[in-house]
Amino acid sequence: MKKLHLVIGFVFFSFITHAAVYAQDQHPSGQFGVGVYSVRSSLPSGLEGVYALTSSFQIGAEVSLGVTSTGSSTTTIPNGTGGFTTVSTGSTSTTAFYAAPFARLLFGTGNVNPFIQGAVQILSNGTTNVGIFFGGGVAYHINKELALQAGIDIVNAMFSTPSTISFGWSIIRADGDWYF
């Protein structure tokens, strides 16, 4: 009976150590990925393409195209002859394009890893603004094909014409990627 317990204990120990070693390598490496991202700020959310050069270094780009329209409105004003005139204003739309090529460096080998990320960003919505962002966060690798990231920009600077610089200190980002 004692030998049976030793054999069961050895098999259980072998299974646990093998599973732990396997679980530590959940990062994609040499794989392309696509995903979606969301930004909690005035910047648009959209799609993301990423390539994992190694298990700890990724490059990619966030891209979005958004159209915002304002509806038409009508106003009734007195016309001076005892009657009223209705004035209608047409609707307007604004198209915004956003692109941000980025680099992401992950630390550690487990399923949950801290990371730092930086990018050059271009926002065109009638005028073209160029900027940078730098921040960090946490990545959760469900397996080698699926990853979730959440982060915050420590610095988010946009440089626009005429020489305006705006800083954002609390821009939150979240994204999910599927690697193939």
Secondary structure as UniProt FT lines:
FT   HELIX           2..23
FT   STRAND          31..40
FT   STRAND          46..52
FT   STRAND          57..70
FT   STRAND          73..78
FT   STRAND          84..89
FT   STRAND          92..106
FT   STRAND          112..124
FT   STRAND          128..141
FT   STRAND          146..160
FT   TURN            161..163
FT   STRAND          164..168
FT   STRAND          171..179
//
